[in-house]
Amino acid sequence: MSFKRFDPEDFVVSSDSITSTLWSTGTPTLTSFFTSSAQVASSAGNYYISVYNTSSTDQETQFDIVYADLLGSGSELYNTIVPGNSYSKTMYGQYRSMILEDENASFTFGNGTNVISGSHFWVLSIERARYKQSLFPGSLNLTLSGSGGIINLTDDSQDNPVNTFIGSSRVYQLISGSGGTAGPNSSYVAGSGSYGLVFPDLGTIILNPFAISQSIQVAPSRSNNSDGLNPQTLFNAISLGAAFSLNSEETITSDYIFVRARNSEFNYSENPSFISGSTGEVIYDNFINAPQVYATTIGMYNDSNELLAVAKMSRPLLKDFTKEALVRVKLDF
């Protein structure tokens, strides 16, 4: 066994973005959507409804639909003697704290001169088990269908590649179009702003009811102390649209370590077939001046001589005084 200290130039760090399908079906587009009557009827159903990939017993949650309202409209009150304190108001406060990071701030849809304040909205919360690090910008394509027609929605990541943030969260506007690019018509709705906000790092998509209602006549109920079935309203629009495409993205950081064996290095072995165990002498005389060894494993140690990582080569590497070797070891983390 031979040791050699690595030099600083032997280390190179690189990052690669890996994308993959998000849905449990293994396909980039989800076309069938199912809910569970048991989940909807449970206490959790007052806050959100879960959408599944199948109606069979092996169903898996793909995303949840939430309705949030600043005034607490569109859902029943916790207690009729406390006005405005409802499930929808709780959800509004939850997303305001998570995204805006300010209990007094308000959501806004759009940018430039076409901005509208969002006092209520729908949320598509992607199941955390479905994606790795974040949602992949540009892969979002959502079709909604209502009595007023069909709208195809995407994020504006290709039209506006410079990252913008709300609080500490990266955000894109939800616009009409596909593949991260606006369609031939205006991507915003006049007087209603954008169709929503996309937060890829949070796995969260917020939809603007003002713009959606104006485009396809799908709108939530905002009655007081009454379950408006607003999550089901959006679910119906998604189900009729029958097309929800979204991919997952993950950044893999790789540490490349270049192991260099010069012609004069690593030519001898401590293998019992090479040297005498009792005297430490080379067994065969021709191995003294013209040794040949086969390297199979590279071990990386710290200064305390503790083994930290092992690299196995695909085939033994012949080494003697006439040969030099350069082996690239890749560590992913």
N, C-alpha and C positions, 0 to 999 in steps of 0.2 A: 504493500500500500504506500502510495506517494502523496505528498501534500504540496499545494502551491497556493499562495495568497492571490486573490483576485485584485486587479487594478481597477480604479474608478471607471476607466474607459471600457471595461468589460460588461458594464451594466447599461441597458437601454430600456426605458419605460415607454409603452405604447398603449393607446386606447382605441378600441374598435366598437362600433355600434352594431348590435345584433338584433334583427327583427324576427318576429314569429307570429303565427296566427294566435288570436286571443280566445276565441270561443271554444267551448268543450267539444264541439262538433269536429274540430280540426280544420274547418273551412274558414276562409276570411270573411264570409258573409253569412249572417244568421237570417234565415227566411221564415222560420216558424217560431212562435212565441207562446208560452204557456204560463198560467198562474196556478196557484194552489188554493183551493177553497178553504182549506184548513188554515193556511197562513193568513189569508185575507180576513178570516173570521176571528183570528187570534188578537190579543192585545197589540202585537206588533203591527197588525194590519191597519191600526189607527194612524200609524206614522208612515208606513211605506208598504208597497207590495213588491214581492220578489218575482222576477221573470226567469223562467226556466227554459232549458233547451228541449225538453220532452215532457210528456205527461206520464211517463212510465215511472216505476219505483226507483230507477237509477238516475232520476233527474238531478241536475246540478244548477245552482243559481248562476245566472249570467250577469244580471244587473238588477238594481232596485230602482223603483220609481217613487219619488217623493213630491208632495206638493207643499210649498212653504208660502206663508202669507204674513206680512208685517202686522196686519190688523187682526190676525187670527180668524179671518173669514174662511169659508169653505170647509169647515170641519166643526165637530161638536166641541162644546166647552168641557173642561174638566169638571167645573162646578158652575151651575147656572147663576149663582150669586156673585161670581167673579167674571165680569164681562171681558171678552177679548182674550182670555187665557185658555187657549185651545191647542190642539195637536199641531196645526199648521203654523201657529206662532212659535211654538217650541222649535220646530224644524227650521224656521227662518232664523231664529236666534242661533241655532247650532251652526248653520252654514255661514252666517255672518261672522261668528267668532272664529271659525276655522279658516275662512278665506280672507275676509277683510281685516281680521285681527283687530277690530275696533267695534265696540258695542254701539257706537253712535253713528257709524258709517252706513252708507246706502249702496246698493248694487246699481250699476249703470250698464246699459247695453248700447254698444256702438262707440264710435270715436269721431273726432272732428266736430262738425256742426250737427250731425245726426245722432244725438245721444238722448236716451230716455232713462229715467230713473225707474228701477224695478222694485215695486212694492210687493210683488208676488211673482212666483216662478215655479216651474217644474225642475226636478233634478233627476238626472240619470247617474246613479252611483254604480260604477262598474265593480263587480265582485273582485276583491283583492286577490283571490287565488287565480283569477283569470289572466292577470298580466304580471310581468316580472318587475321591471323598474318603473316604467311609465307607459302611457299610451303613445303610439307612434304618430306624430303630427303628419297630416297629409293622407292618412289611411282612413280617416273618418268619413263615412258616407251613410247618411241616415235618410230614409224616405218616410215621410208622413203623409197620410191620406185622410181627407175629411170631406164634408159635404161641398166645400168650395174648391176641391181639386187636390192636386198632389204637389208637394214641395220636396226637393232634394237638398239636403243640408250637408255642409262640410265645414272644416275649420279653414282659416285664412292663412295657414302657415306658409304656403308657397307664394302667395301674393305679398305677404309681410314677413319675410324671413328673419327680421331682427326681433329678438326676444323682448317681450314686454311683460311686466309683472303687476299683479295686484297683491299688495302686501309682499310676502316672500314667495308667492306662487306664480310660476310661469303661466301665461294666459294667451289664448287666441280667441278671436271673435268667431261666432258661429254664423255662417253666411249661406246663401243659396248658391249652389255650385257642386263641384265634385273634385276629389283628389287634392284638396287644399287650395283650389282656385275658384274664383267667382265665375258664375255662369254668364250667358250673354245678356241677361237682364240685370237690373240693379241688385246687388247682393244684400242690400239693406232694404227695410220697408220705411217709406217716407212717414215721418212722425212717430215711428215705433222703434227706431234704432235697429240693431242687429238682431238675429234670431236667438242669440244667447252667448254664452261664454264657455270655453273649453279649457280645463285645467289638466294637462296631460300628466303632471307629476302627482296629482291627487286622485286621478282616475275619476274625475267628476265633470259632468256636462250639465250646465244650467241652461234651460230653455226659456225664452221670453214669450209669455202668453200673448202680449200685445201684438207682436209681429206675426205669430202663428195664427192668431184669430183673424187678423186682417188678410192673411194670405189664403188660408184654407178653411176658415170658419170653424176652427176647433178651439174652444175656450173653456176655462174652468168656471165652476160656479162659485160665487163669492157671497153666498147667503150666510147670515149669522146663525151660529149655534145649530148648524145642520151639516150632515156629512154630504158634501157635494160629489163624492166618488171621483174626485179629481185625478188621482193616480190612474184609475181605470179609464178615464177619458183619454189620457195620453197613451195608455197601453193600447187602446182600440185604434188610435191613429197609427201607432207603430206596427201593430199587427196587420192592419189593412195595407200599409206601405210595403210590408213583407221584404224589407231589405235593410239590414244594419251591418255595415262593414267597419271593422276596427282591428288594428294590429297592435302587438305589444313590442316595446323597445327596451333593450338593456345594453348598458355600456360595460364592456369587459376590459378591465385594465390588465395588461400583460407585462411582466418583467422578463426581458430577454437577458440571459447571462451567457456570455461567450467564453467557453472553456478552451484555452489554447494549450496545446501540447507540442513543444518544440522538439526538434530531432534528438536532442540530448536528454529529454525528460521522459519519464514514465516508460522506460524500456525494460525494467526489471520487475519481478513479482515476488511476493512472499508466499505464494502458493506452495504447499508441500511437494508438489511435483517439480518445482523449480529449484528449491534449496533444501539443504539438509536440516531437519528439525533439531538435531542435536548440536551441530557445529555452526549452522548458519551459512555454510559454504554452498556455492553453486554446484549442483550435482553434475551437470554436464559441462565440460570444458569449453565447448563451442558457444555456450550461452554467456561466457564471460566477456568476450570481445564482440560477439555478433548475436546478441539476445533477440528473441522474438516473443512478444506477448500479445494477448488479445484482450482489449479493454471491453468490458460489458456494462459497467455501472459507473456513474459519476455521483459521488456523495458531496454535499455542500455542508460545511461545518462553520460554527462561529468560533470566536477566539478562545472559548472555553472547551474546544474540541467536542462540542455537542452536535450530533448529526441533525440538521434542520430539514433537508430535502434530499431526495434520491431521484436521479434520472436514469432510466433504463434505455439503452440503445436498441434499435430495431434489429441489429445484427452485430456480432463481435467485430471490433475494429482492430486490425493488425497494426502493431506499432513496433518499429525498430529504429536504429540510428539513421536510417535513410529516409524516414518518413516523418512528416509533421501532421498534426490534426487540429481542426477547428470544429468544435461541436457547439451548436446553439441550443441552449436549454430555455424553454418557455414555461413560465409560471403564471397561471391565470388566477385572479382573485377579484 
